Amino acid sequence: MSQRRASAVPVLSEEVREALARDRPVVALESTIISHGLPRPRNLAVGLELEELVRSQGAVPATVGVVDGVAYAGLDKAQLERLAGGAGVRKLGHRDLAPALAAGATGATTVSATALLAARAGLRVFATGGLGGVHREWTRTQDESADLSLLARTRITVVCAGVKSILDVPATLQRLETLGVGVLGYGTRRFPGFYLADSGEAVDWTVEGPEEVAAVMAAQDALGGPDSALLVANPVAEAEQLDPDLHDRVLAEGLAACRERGITGQAVTPFLLDFLAGATGGASLEANLAAVRGNVRLGAAIAGAWAARA
């Protein structure tokens, strides 16, 4: 590993820097959907589409990533193409950032790394797909996403479609409560299940508009408590969700395949996501993208309401 002087604050694109200077709305976007979440060449097309979707809603996109050991909040097209290329691109959680910066690596940021770098850059709103959480059979594997503990100590508002339905959703909600991470249902009293509009679990608080979310963010700051995140759980539209019966059947088949093949630990999630995509003929992937698009639109609206309070 080479020795480098790593910057603690991400480099801002000119567009993002000007927006922050003028109190314009900015939305952080993760980059793993570009490098590891979609097949080429669709991955780059979707990354560019999401940025344009933010702009169409009157906000500025700040896709987060690491290129040659430098963290960025706001990638240019060449950098996006680099991450979409796949060769040598690492998948970076927040624990990986320090060695990646020191070694001059190039990597796409997961939810935890994106949230950390976005907050360091002064961004307040982050739109993504679904969060990680507590894995099934946690009592045996002790497997829990790093997203949860990072969000417990990072002041950022995350717009998401709940947590991935392949996880233990009730246990994840309990863990979020224990960690003190606030959860708001956006226009719903039910916690969404990523591919599904309803995970079967309830939420304690519901908001109906971006101004209400901004008011909660302001109250969060006024309280002066721990720098925890705020989750805005935005369900995918029912017309665009994965058919619930198909979801349940295929997930059960995927979990059985994991047991039969001895797949455990960190290998479970990518296996199940690939299994669902294949067994549903790509329908799970389309539901995923529909959820991300809805979250990006809402993220831009929340960022606009937040900027209006400045």
N, C-alpha and C positions, 0 to 999 in steps of 0.2 A: 504494500500500500504506500503510495507516494505521500509526501508531506505537503500540505497546501494550507494557505490561509483562507479558511472558509468564512463566508459572510453569514451572519446570523439573521439577516433580514433579506427576504426575496427581492430580486431585481424586478422593478415594475416596468411594464411596457409603457410607452409614451401615452397611449390611449388611457390606460388605467391611472397613470400618474396624474394626468390632466383632470380626469373625472374626480379623483379624490380631492385634488386641490380646489375644485369648483363645487364640492359637495354634491356631485351627481351620483346616481345609484350605480353600484358595481355588484356583480354576482360572481362569486368564485365557482369554478367548475373543476372536477377531478379529471385526471388524464388516464386512469387505468382502463376506462371504457374504450379509449382509443388504442392503447397498446395491448391489452389483454382481454378485453371484453367482447370484441367483435372480430369477425374475419376480415381480412384485407380483400378488396380496397374499401369495403363499406365502412370500416372503422374511421378512416380519415374523413369520409363524406359526412358521417354522423357528427364527428367532432366539430367540423366547420358548420354544420347545420345548427347545432346547439348554440354556438356562438352567435350566429345570425338571428336565432330565435330570441336570444337575450336582447340584441340590438333592436329587433322589431318591437319589443316591449318598452323601448325607451331607456334601457340600461346598458351598461358596458360589461362585456364578459372578461373574466380573468381566469383563463385556464391555467392550472398550476402544474408545474413539472420541474424536473431537474435535468439540465443539459450540460454535459462536460463538467460536472461538479458545481454548477451554479444553479441555485433555486430561482425560479421565475414565477411571478404572478402576472400572467398575461403573456402567452406564447405567440410568436409570429407564425406565419404559415410554414416557413422552412422548419421551424422547431416542431410544429405539429406533425409535419411529414416525417421528421426524424423519429418521433415517438411511434408513429404509425408503422414505420418500417419494420419494427420488430427485432432486428439484429442487435444483440447486445443491450437491449433495453430492459432494465431491471424493474421489478414491481416493488415499490417502496412504501412500507408502512412508516409511521413516525419514528420507530426505533432504528430504521435503516438510514435515516437522513444524515446523521453525523458521519458514518463511514462512507456514504455515497458522496457527500460533499468533499470529504478529505481525500478520497481516492480519485476524484474527477470523473465519477461514473455518470451515466445517463439513465434516468428512470422515470417511470410514470408513478404518480402519487395516488395512493388509496384514500379512503375517507379520512383515516386518522392523520396521515401526512398532509393531506390537502387542508384539513381543518386547522392544523397547527401552523402551516405556512401562511394560510390566508389570514389567520388572526395576527400573526407576526407582521403581515403587510398592512394591517389596519382595516381589513375587510370585515364586514359584519354578517353577510349573508352568503350561504353556500348551498347550491342546489345539486342533488345527486339522485341516484336511483333508490337502492335499499341499503340500509345499514347492516353491518355484521352484528352478531349478538352471541348469546349463549347457545352452544351446540347441543343437539340431542345427546343423551347419555352423558351429560356433564359430570354426574357423580362418579362415573368411571374414568372419563378422559380428562376432566378439568380443562376442557377446551372452550375458551371464550375469546371473542374478537377483541383486539386492542382498541377498536373504535370506542368501546364503552368507557374505559378508564380515561382515555384521552379527552373525550367529550366532557367528562366530569370535571376537568380542570382547564377548559378552553372556552372563552367567551365568544361564541359564534352561534348564529341561528342557522340550523340545518333543515332544509326542506327535503323531505324524503317520502318514499312510499312505504313507510314502515321498515321492518326488517325482513330479510329474505325468509320466505315461507318454509325453506328447508331446515330452518333452525327451530329451537325451542322458544316460541314466541312468548308464552306466559312467563317463563323463567327470565327472558330478556327484559320484559317490562318490569318484573320484580327487581332485577339488577339495576335498571335505570332509576327506579325509585330509591333504592339503597344508595346509589351514587349521587342522588340529588339532581339528576338531569330532568328538566321540565319537559313535558310532552303535551302538545296541543293537537287536537284533532281538527283538521281544517274542513269545516262544513260537514262534520261527521262525529258521531258519538262512538264509533267503532274504530279500533286500531287497524289500519290497512295491512295487508299481507303481501306486499310487493307485487306479485303477479295477480293478486286478488284484491278486490276493493275492501273486503272484510276478512280479517284473520280469525274472527270469532271472539276476540277480546275487546273489552271496552276501554275508553279513555275517560279520564276524570274531567278534562277541560276541553271545551269546544269553542272555536272562534269562527267567524263568518266572513271576515274580510281582511285584507292586508293591513289596514289601519289598526285593527284590533291586535294583530301580531306585533306591529311596531309599538303599540302601547304597552304590551307585555315586556318587550325588549327594554323600553325606557324604565319600566318599573323594576325590572331585573337590575339595571344599573343603579337606580336610586336606592335599592336595598343595600347595596355594597357588600353582598355576601360573597361566597366562593365564586370564582370565575368559571362557572359551569355553562354548558351549552343549553340552547333551547331547541327542541325538536318540533318541527311542524309536520305532522303526519298527514300527507295529502294522498287520498286514495286514487288509484287509477280509475278512470271512468268505467262503469260496469259494462258498457258496450265494447270496451277495449281490453277488458281483463281476460285472463285465461279461463276457459270453462272450468268452474269449480270441481265438477265431477271428474273431468279429465285430469285436472291438477292432482286431486287426491289419489286417483288410481295410479298415475305415473310416479308420483312421489313415493308411494308405498312400494312400487316395483323397484325404484331406484335405491331405497333404503335396504330392501331385501338383497339387491345386487351387491351393495356395500358389505353386508354381512357375509355373503357367500364368498366374496373375493378377498375378504380380510382388509378392506380399505378403511383406514382410520386416520384420526388427527387432521392435519392440514390438507390432506389429500381428499377428504370427504366433500368439501364444498365444490371445488372445481369439477369433481366427478359427477356430483348430482346436478349441477347446472348444465353440464354437457349432456347428461342423460335426459334431463327434461327437454332440452332443445331438440335432441334427436327423436325422442319418443313422441313429442307433440308436433313433429314436422315443422319446427321453427316457430310455433305459435307462442311458446314461452318467451322467446327472444323478442317477438313483436310486442307482447304485453309489457316486457321490460322497457323497451324503447318508448312505448306510449306513456308509461309512468314517468320516465325521465323527462320527456317533453313537457308533460303537465307540471312537473316540479320546477323545470327551468322557467316556464311562464310565470308560475306563482312566485318563484324566487325573485324574478325581476320586479313583480308588483310589490312584494314586501320591501325590496331594496328601495324602490321609489317612495313608498310610504315612510321608510326610515329616513331617507335623505330629506324628505319634506319637513321633518321635525328638526333638522339641523339649524 
